[in-house]
């Protein structure tokens, strides 16, 4: 569906892409102005502040909320837009940009991305929702992961040096030396129980995370279901050999990988956190569910 865009709220994370988000936002806003669009720019000091400002802007009235940055700033926007009729526009300027990749939005051309905000089509898509043990909800658009991935992110977050992706890679190497199976309990759709040891469990509303890793290659953001990828090997050699196959999504054909699909997934694993869209969500246990038609998103005509 095409809709008229006359007034835009632009949410920017100045830290995304090692600071390149500010330049991308300026280029996109200049393009929107040139296209006759009124722009209200907001920049949050942190995630909580960004969500507060975005919510206030939506309540005042806007045709769309445009997020400039990576998947983290988009996550902030999702917490505000889920369940509303205000569409999300994306100006990619992060390191992963998995939302943008999924919806065909150019990741290195903010002017072209701004044109999609004006000329693009609005598509209704599903979102994932994580409910923690205290009943708090967090929305996610791409992938939620627990196990090896979340342990790597935990470690990277504890490190003060180095910066950027190198810190993540060093954290990954450190966790590989301690690779182990973890005792998971999953309940699918409230009835099917899975008690097994896994290295990691990833739950996808869309196909990729981590900058294009097709961890859930068959995920469909319009089917009302979440895809589950479960890795079960404690062999470092086999685990490392998985990485090239994840780039193509062929890992799901390997003996070390199992998949499933469900509307709701209850996940337990003591001492493990879950991260979604690259950000901390909550400690396990948690209930993950697909929420059909939860978001309107602006994308190129398909």
matplotlib code that plots the C-alpha trace (Angstrom):
import matplotlib.pyplot as plt

x = [0.0, 1.3, 0.7, 1.3, 4.3, 4.3, 5.6, 8.4, 10.0, 13.6, 15.2, 19.0, 21.5, 24.7, 26.9, 25.7, 28.3, 31.1, 29.5, 28.6, 24.9, 24.9, 26.2, 23.7, 20.9, 21.9, 22.0, 18.7, 17.0, 18.3, 16.8, 13.5, 13.4, 14.2, 11.2, 9.0, 8.7, 8.6, 11.2, 11.3, 14.6, 15.1, 18.3, 18.1, 20.9, 20.3, 17.8, 15.3, 15.5, 15.2, 12.0, 10.5, 11.2, 9.9, 6.7, 6.0, 6.5, 4.1, 1.5, 1.8, 1.2, 3.6, 3.2, 6.1, 9.0, 12.3, 15.2, 18.8, 21.4, 21.7, 19.4, 19.7, 18.0, 15.4, 14.7, 14.0, 11.6, 9.8, 9.0, 7.1, 5.5, 4.4, 0.6, 0.2, -0.6, 2.5, 5.0, 8.7, 11.2, 14.8, 18.0, 20.7, 23.9, 25.0, 27.4, 24.8, 21.8, 19.9, 16.4, 17.5, 18.9, 15.7, 13.5, 15.8, 16.8, 20.2, 22.7, 25.2, 23.0, 21.0, 19.5, 18.1, 16.8, 15.1, 13.5, 12.0, 10.4, 8.7, 8.0, 8.0, 5.2, 3.9, 3.9, 2.3, 4.7, 4.9, 7.1, 8.5, 7.7, 9.8, 8.0, 10.4, 9.7, 8.3, 5.8, 7.8, 7.7, 10.3, 9.6, 12.1, 12.2, 15.0, 16.5, 16.6, 19.5, 20.5, 23.5, 26.9, 25.9, 24.6, 27.6, 29.9, 27.9, 27.9, 31.7, 32.1, 30.0, 32.3, 35.4, 36.5, 39.0, 39.2, 36.3, 34.0, 33.9, 37.3, 36.1, 33.3, 35.7, 38.1, 35.1, 34.1, 37.5, 37.5, 34.1, 35.2, 37.9, 35.0, 32.5, 30.0, 26.5, 23.9, 20.8, 17.8, 14.1, 11.8, 8.0, 6.5, 3.0, 2.3, 2.5, 5.5, 8.4, 12.0, 14.6, 18.1, 21.6, 22.4, 25.3, 22.9, 19.2, 18.2, 14.6, 14.0, 11.2, 13.4, 16.3, 19.5, 21.5, 25.0, 25.3, 23.8, 24.3, 21.3, 20.8, 17.1, 17.2, 13.5, 12.0, 9.0, 7.9, 4.3, 3.5, 2.6, 5.3, 8.9, 11.7, 13.9, 17.5, 19.2, 22.9, 24.0, 27.7, 30.4, 33.2, 35.0, 36.1, 32.6, 31.2, 33.8, 33.0, 29.4, 30.3, 30.8, 27.6, 25.6, 26.5, 24.6, 22.0, 23.0, 23.8, 20.2, 21.0, 23.8, 23.4, 24.6, 21.6, 17.9, 15.1, 11.4, 8.7, 6.1, 3.9, 5.1, 8.3, 9.0, 12.7, 14.6, 18.4, 19.8, 22.2, 21.8, 20.6, 18.7, 19.6, 17.3, 18.2, 21.6, 20.5, 20.0, 16.5, 16.3, 17.6, 15.9, 13.3, 11.3, 8.3, 8.8, 5.9, 5.1, 2.6, 1.0, 0.6, 2.3, 4.3, 3.9, 7.2, 8.2, 10.1, 10.7, 7.9, 7.9]
y = [0.0, 3.4, 6.3, 10.1, 11.1, 14.8, 14.9, 12.7, 12.2, 11.3, 9.3, 9.0, 7.1, 9.2, 6.3, 3.9, 2.9, 4.4, 7.8, 7.7, 7.7, 11.5, 12.0, 9.6, 11.3, 14.7, 13.4, 11.7, 14.7, 17.0, 14.7, 14.6, 18.4, 18.6, 16.3, 18.6, 16.6, 18.3, 16.7, 16.7, 15.4, 13.7, 12.3, 10.2, 10.2, 6.5, 3.8, 4.8, 8.5, 7.6, 5.6, 8.4, 11.0, 8.8, 7.9, 11.6, 12.4, 9.6, 10.8, 14.4, 13.1, 12.1, 10.3, 8.0, 7.4, 7.2, 5.4, 6.2, 3.9, 0.1, -2.6, -1.2, 2.1, 0.3, -1.8, 1.4, 2.4, -1.0, -0.6, 2.5, 1.5, -2.1, -2.3, 1.2, 2.3, 4.6, 3.0, 2.6, 4.1, 3.0, 4.9, 2.2, 3.4, 0.6, -2.3, -5.1, -3.5, -6.7, -5.1, -3.1, -6.1, -8.1, -5.4, -4.4, -1.0, 0.2, 0.1, 2.6, 5.3, 7.4, 9.5, 6.4, 5.2, 8.6, 8.3, 4.9, 6.8, 9.1, 6.8, 3.3, 1.0, 0.2, -3.5, -5.1, -7.6, -9.7, -9.0, -11.2, -10.5, -11.6, -11.7, -12.2, -13.9, -10.7, -10.2, -7.4, -7.3, -6.5, -6.5, -7.7, -7.6, -10.0, -12.7, -13.5, -15.7, -17.5, -19.7, -19.3, -16.1, -14.5, -15.6, -13.9, -10.7, -10.9, -11.2, -8.4, -6.1, -6.7, -5.7, -2.1, -2.7, -2.9, -1.1, -2.1, -5.5, -6.5, -6.7, -9.0, -11.2, -11.5, -12.3, -15.0, -16.6, -16.6, -18.3, -20.9, -22.1, -22.8, -24.1, -26.4, -27.8, -26.1, -27.7, -26.1, -26.7, -25.5, -25.7, -25.1, -23.8, -24.7, -28.5, -29.9, -30.2, -30.4, -31.1, -31.2, -29.9, -27.2, -25.0, -22.2, -21.5, -18.8, -17.7, -15.7, -13.5, -12.7, -14.7, -13.0, -11.4, -10.3, -8.4, -11.0, -14.4, -16.5, -18.2, -18.8, -19.0, -20.0, -17.5, -15.6, -12.4, -12.7, -16.3, -15.7, -18.1, -17.9, -20.1, -21.9, -23.0, -25.2, -26.2, -29.2, -29.9, -29.3, -29.9, -26.6, -27.9, -28.7, -25.5, -23.3, -25.2, -24.1, -20.4, -20.5, -22.4, -19.9, -17.2, -19.2, -20.7, -24.2, -25.1, -26.2, -29.3, -30.5, -33.2, -30.8, -28.5, -28.9, -26.6, -26.1, -23.5, -22.3, -19.5, -19.5, -20.8, -21.0, -21.2, -22.1, -22.3, -21.4, -18.5, -17.6, -14.3, -13.7, -10.9, -9.7, -7.4, -7.3, -5.8, -7.4, -8.5, -10.5, -13.5, -16.8, -18.1, -16.2, -16.7, -15.7, -15.3, -14.2, -11.4, -11.2, -7.8, -5.9, -3.4, -1.3, -0.8, 1.3, -0.6, -0.5, -1.6, -5.4]
z = [0.0, -0.9, 1.5, 1.5, 3.6, 4.5, 8.1, 9.3, 12.7, 12.4, 15.2, 15.1, 17.1, 16.9, 17.9, 15.2, 12.6, 14.7, 14.3, 10.6, 11.5, 12.0, 8.5, 7.1, 9.0, 7.7, 4.1, 4.4, 6.1, 3.4, 0.8, 2.6, 2.8, -0.9, -1.5, 0.4, 3.6, 7.0, 9.4, 13.1, 14.3, 17.7, 19.1, 22.3, 24.9, 25.5, 24.5, 27.2, 26.2, 22.5, 23.1, 25.3, 22.6, 19.9, 21.8, 22.4, 18.7, 17.7, 20.2, 18.8, 15.3, 12.5, 9.2, 9.9, 12.3, 10.4, 12.3, 11.3, 12.6, 13.1, 14.3, 17.9, 17.0, 15.0, 18.1, 20.0, 17.3, 17.4, 21.1, 20.1, 16.8, 17.5, 17.2, 15.8, 12.2, 12.0, 9.6, 10.2, 7.7, 7.8, 7.0, 7.5, 9.2, 11.5, 11.3, 10.8, 9.2, 9.1, 9.0, 6.0, 4.3, 4.8, 3.2, 0.3, 1.6, 0.3, 3.2, 1.8, 0.2, 2.7, -0.1, -1.8, 1.5, 2.1, -1.3, -0.2, 2.8, 0.3, -2.6, -1.0, -0.1, 3.3, 4.1, 7.2, 8.8, 11.9, 14.9, 17.6, 21.3, 24.3, 27.6, 30.6, 33.9, 35.3, 32.5, 30.8, 27.0, 24.4, 20.6, 18.1, 14.3, 13.3, 15.5, 19.2, 20.3, 23.5, 24.2, 22.6, 20.8, 24.0, 26.0, 23.4, 23.6, 27.5, 27.3, 24.7, 26.9, 29.8, 27.8, 27.7, 24.8, 21.9, 20.2, 17.4, 15.8, 17.0, 20.6, 19.5, 17.6, 20.6, 22.8, 20.3, 20.4, 24.2, 24.3, 21.7, 24.1, 26.6, 24.1, 25.8, 25.5, 27.6, 29.1, 27.3, 27.8, 25.1, 24.9, 21.5, 21.2, 24.8, 24.2, 22.5, 25.0, 24.0, 26.7, 25.1, 25.3, 22.7, 22.0, 21.0, 20.1, 17.6, 17.1, 13.9, 12.7, 9.7, 8.3, 9.3, 12.1, 12.7, 9.4, 7.0, 8.7, 7.6, 10.9, 10.1, 6.3, 5.9, 8.2, 6.8, 8.5, 7.2, 8.3, 11.9, 13.1, 14.4, 13.0, 15.5, 14.7, 17.3, 17.2, 19.1, 19.0, 21.6, 19.0, 18.4, 15.0, 13.9, 15.4, 13.5, 10.3, 10.7, 10.1, 6.3, 5.9, 7.9, 5.3, 2.8, 5.1, 4.3, 7.9, 8.5, 6.4, 8.7, 11.3, 14.0, 13.4, 14.1, 13.1, 14.1, 13.7, 16.2, 17.2, 20.8, 22.3, 26.0, 26.6, 29.8, 30.4, 33.7, 33.7, 30.0, 28.6, 25.4, 23.0, 20.2, 17.3, 18.8, 22.2, 25.6, 26.1, 29.4, 31.3, 30.6, 31.1, 28.6, 26.3, 22.7, 20.4, 16.8, 16.7, 13.2, 11.5, 14.4, 12.3, 9.2, 7.4, 4.4, 1.8, -2.0, -4.2, -4.4]

ax = plt.figure().add_subplot(projection="3d")
ax.plot(x, y, z, "-o")
ax.set_aspect("equal")
plt.show()
